[in-house]
Each structure stands twice: as C-alpha cells, then as structure tokens.
Amino acid sequence: MDLIKSLFISASGLKAQNGRMRIIAENIANASSTAKTPEEEPYRRKIPTFKTQFDRELGAEKVELGPIAEDKSEFESVHMPGHPAADENGYVLQPNVNTLIETTDMREAQRSYEANLNVIESTRRMLQRTIDILRA
C-alpha cells in the first residue's frame, strides 16, 4: 500500500534531518574551539550531505545522511598574544564556524523534520480512517 511507503520514506527523512541537526549542533558547540598549540588547526566546520538509497522492499527511494564533509574555507586569525595557540605574532586561528549560518541551517533542518513528521501524522490519520471504514 502506498500509504505505508510514505510512512517509511518520511521516517527516513526524519532520521536524515535528525543527523543533520546533530552535526549543526556540534558545529555550534565548537564555534569557539581553538587549537591547543600554534601547530594545530582549530575545529573545522562539518557539512552534512544527503544521499538517496533505493529500498527494494518498498520499491522507492529513501534519503539518508551521506558522508560528512569538512568546510575547507579559511580560518580567521584573532590577535590574542597570551593564548597557548598563539603564533609568534600573537595570532590565534579561529574555527570557520559562523553561528548565524548554523542557526539558519538548524531552522531549515527543523522545518524539514516537521514537514516529514506532518506527512507521517497525516498518513496515520488516513490509515486510521480507512480501518474505521472497513470495520463499519
């Protein structure tokens, strides 16, 4: 039944968006994580990706979290001469995490999660109505 397929497809969307939100939360949590020494790099932003997977049992494409990529953008330097990770000029590399972008990405992930949840709730209601009609 196609209604059952929609439940499984939406559930895969929930799982993928949940993974996306976990990665975004990790980025936000590490937005101030500098290196411990001048030779090390600070935290590098992670970028969630998605991939589709054909489910033979369902006969449909499902989405799942793909490989986690690293943002290759440059780090900013901040003058902090007393910091243990400061170079010889007193500059410390900062993570390439922009909390405004992460917050926007989080909102988008939450909306996608909620959209998948709404599909599941609507499908559940339709299935319940179908069962009620068949019982009558």
DSSP file with accessible surface (Angstrom, degrees, kcal/mol):
  #  RESIDUE AA STRUCTURE BP1 BP2  ACC     N-H-->O    O-->H-N    N-H-->O    O-->H-N    TCO  KAPPA ALPHA  PHI   PSI    X-CA   Y-CA   Z-CA
    1    1 A M    >>        0   0  144      0, 0.0     4,-1.5     0, 0.0     3,-0.5   0.000 360.0 360.0 360.0 136.8    0.0    0.0    0.0
    2    2 A D  H 3>  +     0   0  120      1,-0.2     4,-2.1     2,-0.2     5,-0.1   0.772 360.0  62.4 -65.6 -27.5    1.3    3.4   -0.9
    3    3 A L  H 3> S+     0   0   42      2,-0.2     4,-1.5     1,-0.2    -1,-0.2   0.897 103.0  49.7 -65.3 -37.8    0.4    4.9    2.4
    4    4 A I  H <> S+     0   0   68     -3,-0.5     4,-1.9     1,-0.2    -2,-0.2   0.911 108.1  54.2 -66.3 -40.1    2.8    2.5    4.1
    5    5 A K  H  X S+     0   0   66     -4,-1.5     4,-2.7     1,-0.2     5,-0.2   0.917 105.1  53.6 -57.9 -43.7    5.5    3.5    1.7
    6    6 A S  H  X S+     0   0   31     -4,-2.1     4,-2.5     1,-0.2    -1,-0.2   0.862 105.4  54.4 -63.6 -32.7    5.0    7.2    2.6
    7    7 A L  H  X S+     0   0   44     -4,-1.5     4,-2.3     2,-0.2    -1,-0.2   0.945 111.7  43.4 -63.2 -46.6    5.5    6.3    6.3
    8    8 A F  H  X S+     0   0  107     -4,-1.9     4,-1.9     2,-0.2    -2,-0.2   0.897 114.5  49.7 -67.5 -38.8    8.8    4.6    5.6
    9    9 A I  H  X S+     0   0   62     -4,-2.7     4,-1.7     2,-0.2    54,-0.4   0.940 113.5  45.7 -66.3 -44.4   10.0    7.4    3.2
   10   10 A S  H  X S+     0   0    7     -4,-2.5     4,-2.4    -5,-0.2    -2,-0.2   0.881 109.4  55.8 -66.2 -35.9    9.1   10.1    5.7
   11   11 A A  H  X S+     0   0   44     -4,-2.3     4,-2.3    -5,-0.2    -1,-0.2   0.894 105.6  51.5 -63.8 -36.6   10.7    8.2    8.5
   12   12 A S  H  X S+     0   0   13     -4,-1.9     4,-2.4     1,-0.2    -1,-0.2   0.890 108.7  52.1 -66.9 -35.1   14.0    8.1    6.5
   13   13 A G  H  X S+     0   0    3     -4,-1.7     4,-2.6     2,-0.2     5,-0.2   0.898 108.0  51.4 -64.8 -39.9   13.6   11.9    6.2
   14   14 A L  H  X S+     0   0   25     -4,-2.4     4,-2.3     2,-0.2    -2,-0.2   0.936 111.2  47.5 -60.4 -45.9   13.2   12.2    9.9
   15   15 A K  H  X S+     0   0  165     -4,-2.3     4,-2.1     1,-0.2    -2,-0.2   0.917 112.7  48.6 -64.2 -41.9   16.3   10.2   10.5
   16   16 A A  H  X S+     0   0    2     -4,-2.4     4,-2.2    47,-0.2    -1,-0.2   0.924 113.2  46.5 -65.5 -43.7   18.4   12.2    8.0
   17   17 A Q  H  X S+     0   0   22     -4,-2.6     4,-2.6     2,-0.2    -1,-0.2   0.862 109.0  56.0 -68.6 -32.8   17.3   15.6    9.4
   18   18 A N  H  X S+     0   0   97     -4,-2.3     4,-2.0    -5,-0.2    -1,-0.2   0.930 108.7  47.0 -62.5 -44.2   18.0   14.4   12.9
   19   19 A G  H  X S+     0   0    8     -4,-2.1     4,-2.0     2,-0.2    -2,-0.2   0.897 110.8  52.8 -62.7 -39.9   21.6   13.5   11.8
   20   20 A R  H  X S+     0   0   22     -4,-2.2     4,-2.4     1,-0.2    -2,-0.2   0.931 108.8  49.0 -61.5 -44.4   21.8   16.9   10.1
   21   21 A M  H  X S+     0   0   31     -4,-2.6     4,-2.6     1,-0.2    -1,-0.2   0.876 108.1  55.0 -65.3 -34.6   20.7   18.7   13.3
   22   22 A R  H  X S+     0   0  132     -4,-2.0     4,-2.0     2,-0.2    -1,-0.2   0.927 109.8  46.2 -63.5 -42.1   23.3   16.7   15.3
   23   23 A I  H  X S+     0   0    0     -4,-2.0     4,-2.3     2,-0.2    23,-0.2   0.917 112.5  50.0 -67.7 -41.6   26.1   17.9   13.1
   24   24 A I  H  X S+     0   0    2     -4,-2.4     4,-2.6     1,-0.2    -2,-0.2   0.923 109.7  51.4 -62.7 -42.3   24.9   21.5   13.2
   25   25 A A  H  X S+     0   0   47     -4,-2.6     4,-2.7     1,-0.2    -1,-0.2   0.896 108.3  52.1 -61.6 -39.7   24.7   21.3   17.0
   26   26 A E  H  X S+     0   0   58     -4,-2.0     4,-1.6     2,-0.2    -1,-0.2   0.911 109.1  50.3 -62.5 -41.6   28.3   20.0   17.0
   27   27 A N  H  < S+     0   0    0     -4,-2.3     3,-0.2     2,-0.2    -2,-0.2   0.938 112.2  46.4 -61.5 -45.7   29.4   23.0   14.8
   28   28 A I  H >< S+     0   0   65     -4,-2.6     3,-1.5     1,-0.2    -2,-0.2   0.919 110.5  53.2 -63.8 -42.6   27.7   25.5   17.1
   29   29 A A  H 3< S+     0   0   78     -4,-2.7     3,-0.3     1,-0.3    -1,-0.2   0.817 114.7  41.9 -63.3 -28.5   29.2   23.8   20.2
   30   30 A N  T >< S+     0   0   46     -4,-1.6     3,-1.8    -3,-0.2    -1,-0.3   0.213  76.8 113.5-104.3  15.9   32.7   24.1   18.8
   31   31 A A  T <  S+     0   0   21     -3,-1.5    66,-0.2     1,-0.3    -1,-0.2   0.715  88.8  35.3 -61.8 -19.3   32.3   27.6   17.3
   32   32 A S  T 3  S+     0   0  101     -3,-0.3     2,-1.1    -4,-0.2    -1,-0.3   0.221  84.7 124.6-116.7  12.6   34.9   28.8   19.9
   33   33 A S    <   -     0   0   42     -3,-1.8    10,-2.1    61,-0.0     2,-0.1  -0.630  38.1-178.8 -82.2  99.8   37.2   25.7   19.9
   34   34 A T        -     0   0   37     -2,-1.1    60,-0.1     8,-0.2     7,-0.1  -0.383  33.5 -88.3 -88.4 172.1   40.7   26.8   19.1
   35   35 A A        -     0   0    9     58,-0.5    50,-0.2     5,-0.2    -1,-0.2  -0.272  25.4-131.0 -72.8 167.6   43.7   24.6   18.8
   36   36 A K  S    S+     0   0  166      5,-0.2    -1,-0.1     1,-0.1    -2,-0.0   0.715  89.4  27.2 -92.1 -24.4   45.9   23.9   21.9
   37   37 A T  S >  S-     0   0   47     48,-0.2     3,-1.0     4,-0.1    48,-0.2  -0.921  85.0-110.1-132.9 161.6   49.2   24.7   20.2
   38   38 A P  T 3  S+     0   0   57      0, 0.0    47,-0.1     0, 0.0    49,-0.1   0.780 115.7  58.1 -63.4 -22.8   50.2   27.0   17.3
   39   39 A E  T 3  S+     0   0  165      2,-0.1     2,-0.1    48,-0.0    46,-0.0   0.726  94.9  78.4 -80.4 -22.6   50.9   24.0   15.1
   40   40 A E  S <  S-     0   0   96     -3,-1.0    -5,-0.2     1,-0.1     0, 0.0  -0.466  78.5-122.1 -85.5 160.6   47.4   22.6   15.3
   41   41 A E        -     0   0  116     -2,-0.1    -5,-0.2     1,-0.1     3,-0.1  -0.719  26.1-119.2 -95.1 151.8   44.3   23.7   13.5
   42   42 A P        -     0   0    9      0, 0.0    -8,-0.2     0, 0.0    -1,-0.1  -0.167  57.4 -54.4 -74.8-178.5   41.1   24.8   15.3
   43   43 A Y        -     0   0   33    -10,-2.1    53,-0.8   -13,-0.2     2,-0.5  -0.298  56.8-142.8 -56.9 135.8   37.8   23.0   14.9
   44   44 A R        -     0   0   35     51,-0.2    28,-0.1    -3,-0.1    -1,-0.1  -0.915  22.7-108.7-107.8 128.9   36.8   22.7   11.2
   45   45 A R        -     0   0   32     -2,-0.5    26,-2.9    26,-0.2     2,-0.4  -0.224  30.2-139.9 -55.4 138.8   33.1   23.1   10.4
   46   46 A K  E     -A   70   0A  57    -23,-0.2    24,-0.2    24,-0.2   -19,-0.1  -0.823   8.2-152.6-103.4 144.1   31.4   19.9    9.3
   47   47 A I  E     -A   69   0A  55     22,-3.3    22,-2.5    -2,-0.4     2,-0.2  -0.966  11.0-139.3-120.0 118.0   28.9   19.9    6.4
   48   48 A P        -     0   0   22      0, 0.0     2,-0.3     0, 0.0    20,-0.1  -0.493  20.8-168.3 -73.7 143.1   26.2   17.2    6.4
   49   49 A T        -     0   0   48     17,-0.3    17,-3.8    18,-0.3     2,-0.3  -0.897   8.0-142.3-125.4 161.0   25.3   15.7    3.0
   50   50 A F  E     -B   65   0B  81     -2,-0.3     2,-0.3    15,-0.3    15,-0.2  -0.877  12.9-173.8-121.3 154.4   22.5   13.5    1.9
   51   51 A K  E     -B   64   0B  99     13,-2.6    13,-2.4    -2,-0.3     2,-0.3  -0.975  22.6-122.4-141.4 155.6   22.2   10.6   -0.4
   52   52 A T  E     -B   63   0B  97     -2,-0.3     2,-0.4    11,-0.2    11,-0.2  -0.759  20.7-164.1 -98.5 148.4   19.3    8.6   -1.8
   53   53 A Q  E     -B   62   0B  92      9,-3.2     9,-2.9    -2,-0.3     2,-0.5  -0.997  18.2-131.5-132.6 124.6   19.1    4.9   -1.3
   54   54 A F  E     -B   61   0B 103     -2,-0.4     2,-0.7     7,-0.2     7,-0.2  -0.668  17.2-152.3 -78.5 124.4   16.8    2.7   -3.3
   55   55 A D  E  >> -B   60   0B  37      5,-2.9     4,-2.5    -2,-0.5     5,-1.3  -0.871   4.7-163.7 -98.7 110.9   14.9    0.4   -1.0
   56   56 A R  T  45S+     0   0  222     -2,-0.7    -1,-0.2     1,-0.2     5,-0.0   0.859  87.9  54.7 -65.2 -36.7   14.0   -2.8   -2.9
   57   57 A E  T  45S+     0   0  192      1,-0.2    -1,-0.2    -3,-0.1    -2,-0.0   0.908 118.6  34.0 -63.9 -42.1   11.3   -3.9   -0.4
   58   58 A L  T  45S-     0   0   22      2,-0.2    -2,-0.2   -53,-0.1    -1,-0.2   0.757  98.4-136.3 -80.4 -29.8    9.5   -0.6   -0.7
   59   59 A G  T  <5S+     0   0   41     -4,-2.5     2,-0.3     1,-0.3    -3,-0.2   0.863  70.1 100.0  72.3  35.1   10.3    0.0   -4.4
   60   60 A A  E   <S-B   55   0B  16     -5,-1.3    -5,-2.9    -7,-0.1     2,-0.4  -0.970  77.7-101.1-149.1 159.8   11.1    3.6   -3.6
   61   61 A E  E     -B   54   0B 100     -2,-0.3     2,-0.3    -7,-0.2    -7,-0.2  -0.676  35.0-167.9 -82.9 135.9   14.0    6.0   -3.0
   62   62 A K  E     -B   53   0B  52     -9,-2.9    -9,-3.2    -2,-0.4     2,-0.3  -0.903  15.9-127.5-119.8 154.6   14.7    6.9    0.6
   63   63 A V  E     +B   52   0B  46    -54,-0.4     2,-0.3    -2,-0.3   -47,-0.2  -0.744  29.9 170.6 -99.9 146.9   17.0    9.6    1.9
   64   64 A E  E     -B   51   0B  71    -13,-2.4   -13,-2.6    -2,-0.3     2,-0.2  -0.973  43.2 -83.2-147.6 163.4   19.8    9.1    4.4
   65   65 A L  E     -B   50   0B  45     -2,-0.3   -15,-0.3   -15,-0.2     3,-0.1  -0.503  48.9-158.1 -67.9 129.6   22.7   11.0    5.8
   66   66 A G        -     0   0   11    -17,-3.8   -17,-0.3     1,-0.3   -15,-0.1  -0.089  41.7 -41.3 -92.7-162.2   25.6   10.8    3.4
   67   67 A P        -     0   0   94      0, 0.0     2,-0.6     0, 0.0    -1,-0.3  -0.324  60.9-119.0 -63.7 144.7   29.3   11.4    4.1
   68   68 A I        -     0   0   76    -20,-0.1     2,-0.2    -3,-0.1    -3,-0.0  -0.786  32.5-156.5 -88.6 119.4   30.1   14.3    6.4
   69   69 A A  E     -A   47   0A  42    -22,-2.5   -22,-3.3    -2,-0.6     2,-0.4  -0.541  10.3-125.8 -92.9 160.2   32.3   16.8    4.5
   70   70 A E  E     -A   46   0A  97    -24,-0.2     2,-0.5    -2,-0.2   -24,-0.2  -0.900  23.2-117.9-106.3 137.8   34.6   19.3    6.0
   71   71 A D        -     0   0   31    -26,-2.9   -26,-0.2    -2,-0.4    25,-0.1  -0.609  22.2-162.9 -72.4 119.9   34.4   23.0    5.2
   72   72 A K        +     0   0  151     -2,-0.5    -1,-0.1   -28,-0.1     3,-0.1   0.307  44.8 127.4 -91.4  11.2   37.7   23.9    3.5
   73   73 A S        -     0   0   51      1,-0.1    23,-0.1    23,-0.1   -28,-0.1  -0.223  68.1 -89.2 -66.5 160.5   37.2   27.7    4.0
   74   74 A E        -     0   0  168      1,-0.1     2,-0.2    21,-0.0    -1,-0.1  -0.277  36.0-119.9 -70.1 152.0   40.0   29.7    5.6
   75   75 A F        -     0   0   27     -3,-0.1     2,-0.3    21,-0.0    21,-0.1  -0.625  25.4-122.6 -85.1 151.0   40.3   30.2    9.3
   76   76 A E  E     -C   94   0C 145     18,-0.7    18,-3.2    19,-0.2     2,-0.4  -0.676  19.4-135.8 -89.7 151.1   40.2   33.7   10.7
   77   77 A S  E     -C   93   0C  66     -2,-0.3     2,-0.4    16,-0.2    16,-0.2  -0.900  17.4-168.9-108.4 135.6   43.1   35.0   12.9
   78   78 A V  E     -C   92   0C  57     14,-2.3    14,-2.9    -2,-0.4     2,-0.8  -0.978  28.7-116.1-124.3 137.2   42.5   36.9   16.0
   79   79 A H  E     +C   91   0C 103     -2,-0.4    12,-0.3    12,-0.2    11,-0.1  -0.609  53.3 145.2 -76.4 110.9   45.1   38.8   18.0
   80   80 A M    >   +     0   0   70     10,-3.0     3,-1.9    -2,-0.8     6,-0.2  -0.608  20.0 180.0-144.2  75.2   45.4   37.0   21.4
   81   81 A P  T 3  S+     0   0   86      0, 0.0     9,-0.1     0, 0.0     5,-0.1   0.774  78.5  52.9 -58.7 -25.2   49.0   37.1   22.4
   82   82 A G  T 3  S+     0   0   81      8,-0.1     8,-0.0     3,-0.1    -2,-0.0   0.554  83.1 109.6 -88.4  -4.6   48.5   35.3   25.7
   83   83 A H  S X  S-     0   0   46     -3,-1.9     3,-1.9     7,-0.2    -3,-0.1  -0.446  73.3-129.4 -74.7 141.0   46.7   32.3   24.2
   84   84 A P  T 3  S+     0   0   99      0, 0.0    -1,-0.1     0, 0.0   -48,-0.1   0.775 109.2  51.5 -61.5 -23.5   48.6   29.0   24.2
   85   85 A A  T 3  S+     0   0    7    -48,-0.2     8,-0.4   -50,-0.2   -48,-0.2   0.350  82.5 125.0 -95.7   8.6   47.8   28.5   20.5
   86   86 A A    <   -     0   0   16     -3,-1.9     6,-0.2    -6,-0.2    -7,-0.1  -0.411  56.0-133.6 -70.6 140.0   49.1   32.0   19.5
   87   87 A D    >   -     0   0   57      4,-2.4     3,-2.1    -2,-0.1    -1,-0.1  -0.116  42.4 -78.5 -79.0-173.3   51.7   32.1   16.8
   88   88 A E  T 3  S+     0   0  173      1,-0.3    -1,-0.1     2,-0.1    -2,-0.1   0.740 134.5  50.7 -63.3 -20.4   54.9   34.1   17.1
   89   89 A N  T 3  S-     0   0  106      2,-0.1    -1,-0.3     0, 0.0    -3,-0.0   0.405 121.4-105.8 -95.3   0.3   53.0   37.3   16.2
   90   90 A G  S <  S+     0   0    7     -3,-2.1   -10,-3.0     1,-0.3     2,-0.4   0.614  74.0 137.6  88.6  13.9   50.3   36.6   18.8
   91   91 A Y  E     -C   79   0C 101    -12,-0.3    -4,-2.4   -10,-0.1     2,-0.4  -0.770  36.2-159.7 -99.9 140.6   47.5   35.5   16.4
   92   92 A V  E     -C   78   0C   1    -14,-2.9   -14,-2.3    -2,-0.4     2,-0.3  -0.956  20.1-123.8-118.2 131.4   45.2   32.5   17.1
   93   93 A L  E     -C   77   0C  65     -2,-0.4   -58,-0.5    -8,-0.4   -16,-0.2  -0.562  27.1-151.3 -73.2 135.1   43.3   30.7   14.3
   94   94 A Q  E     -C   76   0C  41    -18,-3.2   -18,-0.7    -2,-0.3   -62,-0.1  -0.776  26.4 -92.0-106.5 150.5   39.6   30.6   15.0
   95   95 A P        -     0   0   12      0, 0.0     2,-0.4     0, 0.0   -19,-0.2  -0.205  31.5-122.2 -56.8 151.6   37.2   27.9   13.8
   96   96 A N  S    S+     0   0   19    -53,-0.8     2,-0.5   -25,-0.1   -23,-0.1  -0.162  71.2 125.7 -90.1  42.1   35.5   28.5   10.4
   97   97 A V        -     0   0   19     -2,-0.4     2,-0.6   -66,-0.2     3,-0.1  -0.893  44.5-163.6-105.6 124.8   32.0   28.3   12.0
   98   98 A N     >  -     0   0   77     -2,-0.5     4,-2.3     1,-0.1     3,-0.3  -0.937   7.2-157.6-106.1 111.0   29.6   31.1   11.5
   99   99 A T  H  > S+     0   0   72     -2,-0.6     4,-2.5     1,-0.2     5,-0.2   0.797  91.0  59.1 -64.0 -26.7   26.9   30.7   14.2
  100  100 A L  H  > S+     0   0  121      2,-0.2     4,-2.2     1,-0.2    -1,-0.2   0.939 108.9  44.0 -66.2 -43.8   24.4   32.8   12.1
  101  101 A I  H  > S+     0   0   79     -3,-0.3     4,-2.8     1,-0.2    -2,-0.2   0.923 114.1  50.6 -65.6 -41.6   24.7   30.3    9.2
  102  102 A E  H  X S+     0   0    1     -4,-2.3     4,-2.4     1,-0.2    -2,-0.2   0.904 109.7  50.1 -64.4 -39.8   24.5   27.4   11.6
  103  103 A T  H  X S+     0   0   59     -4,-2.5     4,-2.2     2,-0.2    -1,-0.2   0.913 111.7  48.3 -65.0 -40.7   21.3   28.8   13.2
  104  104 A T  H  X S+     0   0   76     -4,-2.2     4,-2.1     1,-0.2    -2,-0.2   0.922 112.1  48.8 -64.8 -44.1   19.8   29.3    9.8
  105  105 A D  H  X S+     0   0   38     -4,-2.8     4,-2.5     1,-0.2    -2,-0.2   0.884 109.4  53.6 -62.0 -38.2   20.7   25.7    8.7
  106  106 A M  H  X S+     0   0   35     -4,-2.4     4,-2.7     2,-0.2    -2,-0.2   0.919 107.8  49.7 -64.1 -42.5   19.2   24.5   12.0
  107  107 A R  H  X S+     0   0  144     -4,-2.2     4,-2.4     2,-0.2    -1,-0.2   0.914 111.2  49.5 -62.6 -41.9   15.9   26.2   11.3
  108  108 A E  H  X S+     0   0  100     -4,-2.1     4,-2.3     2,-0.2    -2,-0.2   0.919 111.6  48.6 -63.5 -42.2   15.8   24.7    7.9
  109  109 A A  H  X S+     0   0    0     -4,-2.5     4,-2.6     2,-0.2    -2,-0.2   0.907 110.6  51.4 -64.6 -40.5   16.5   21.2    9.2
  110  110 A Q  H  X S+     0   0   89     -4,-2.7     4,-2.8     2,-0.2    -2,-0.2   0.914 110.1  49.2 -63.2 -41.5   13.8   21.7   11.9
  111  111 A R  H  X S+     0   0  171     -4,-2.4     4,-2.3     2,-0.2    -2,-0.2   0.900 111.9  48.1 -65.8 -40.2   11.3   22.7    9.2
  112  112 A S  H  X S+     0   0   40     -4,-2.3     4,-2.2     2,-0.2    -1,-0.2   0.905 111.8  50.3 -65.3 -40.8   12.2   19.7    7.1
  113  113 A Y  H  X S+     0   0   76     -4,-2.6     4,-2.3     1,-0.2    -2,-0.2   0.938 112.0  47.5 -60.1 -47.9   11.9   17.4   10.2
  114  114 A E  H  X S+     0   0  110     -4,-2.8     4,-2.6     1,-0.2    -2,-0.2   0.874 108.8  54.3 -63.9 -36.8    8.5   18.9   11.0
  115  115 A A  H  X S+     0   0   52     -4,-2.3     4,-1.9     2,-0.2    -1,-0.2   0.929 110.5  46.1 -63.6 -43.5    7.3   18.5    7.3
  116  116 A N  H  X S+     0   0   37     -4,-2.2     4,-2.1     1,-0.2    -2,-0.2   0.898 111.8  51.7 -64.8 -39.4    8.2   14.8    7.4
  117  117 A L  H  X S+     0   0   60     -4,-2.3     4,-2.7     1,-0.2    -2,-0.2   0.905 107.6  52.6 -64.0 -39.5    6.5   14.4   10.8
  118  118 A N  H  X S+     0   0   90     -4,-2.6     4,-2.7     2,-0.2    -1,-0.2   0.881 107.5  52.0 -63.1 -38.7    3.4   16.1    9.4
  119  119 A V  H  X S+     0   0   61     -4,-1.9     4,-2.7     2,-0.2     5,-0.2   0.931 110.5  48.4 -62.9 -44.0    3.4   13.6    6.5
  120  120 A I  H  X S+     0   0   38     -4,-2.1     4,-2.6     2,-0.2    -2,-0.2   0.931 112.9  47.3 -62.4 -44.3    3.6   10.7    9.0
  121  121 A E  H  X S+     0   0   74     -4,-2.7     4,-2.2     2,-0.2    -2,-0.2   0.922 113.6  47.6 -65.0 -41.1    0.8   12.1   11.1
  122  122 A S  H  X S+     0   0   45     -4,-2.7     4,-2.3     2,-0.2    -2,-0.2   0.915 112.8  48.8 -65.5 -42.1   -1.4   12.7    8.1
  123  123 A T  H  X S+     0   0    5     -4,-2.7     4,-2.8    -5,-0.2     5,-0.2   0.914 109.6  52.3 -63.7 -42.1   -0.7    9.2    6.7
  124  124 A R  H  X S+     0   0  141     -4,-2.6     4,-2.5    -5,-0.2    -2,-0.2   0.926 109.8  49.0 -60.5 -42.2   -1.5    7.7   10.1
  125  125 A R  H  X S+     0   0  125     -4,-2.2     4,-2.5     2,-0.2    -1,-0.2   0.914 111.4  49.4 -64.2 -41.6   -4.9    9.6   10.2
  126  126 A M  H  X S+     0   0   88     -4,-2.3     4,-2.3     2,-0.2    -2,-0.2   0.910 111.4  48.9 -64.7 -41.8   -5.7    8.4    6.7
  127  127 A L  H  X S+     0   0   32     -4,-2.8     4,-2.5     2,-0.2    -2,-0.2   0.916 110.9  50.6 -63.0 -41.0   -4.8    4.8    7.6
  128  128 A Q  H  X S+     0   0   83     -4,-2.5     4,-2.6    -5,-0.2    -2,-0.2   0.917 110.2  49.7 -64.2 -40.7   -7.0    5.0   10.8
  129  129 A R  H  X S+     0   0  176     -4,-2.5     4,-2.4     2,-0.2    -1,-0.2   0.904 109.7  51.7 -63.5 -40.7   -9.9    6.3    8.7
  130  130 A T  H  X S+     0   0   53     -4,-2.3     4,-2.5     2,-0.2    -2,-0.2   0.932 110.8  47.4 -61.8 -44.6   -9.5    3.5    6.2
  131  131 A I  H  X S+     0   0   74     -4,-2.5     4,-1.9     1,-0.2    -2,-0.2   0.921 111.0  51.9 -63.2 -41.8   -9.5    1.0    9.1
  132  132 A D  H  X S+     0   0   79     -4,-2.6     4,-1.3     1,-0.2    -2,-0.2   0.904 110.6  48.2 -62.4 -38.6  -12.6    2.6   10.6
  133  133 A I  H  < S+     0   0  128     -4,-2.4     3,-0.3     1,-0.2    -1,-0.2   0.921 111.1  50.3 -67.9 -41.5  -14.5    2.5    7.2
  134  134 A L  H  < S+     0   0  138     -4,-2.5    -1,-0.2     1,-0.2    -2,-0.2   0.823 109.3  51.8 -68.0 -29.9  -13.6   -1.2    6.7
  135  135 A R  H  <        0   0  195     -4,-1.9    -1,-0.2    -5,-0.2    -2,-0.2   0.776 360.0 360.0 -73.6 -30.4  -14.8   -2.1   10.2
  136  136 A A     <        0   0  120     -4,-1.3    -3,-0.0    -3,-0.3    -4,-0.0  -0.023 360.0 360.0 -73.4 360.0  -18.2   -0.4    9.7
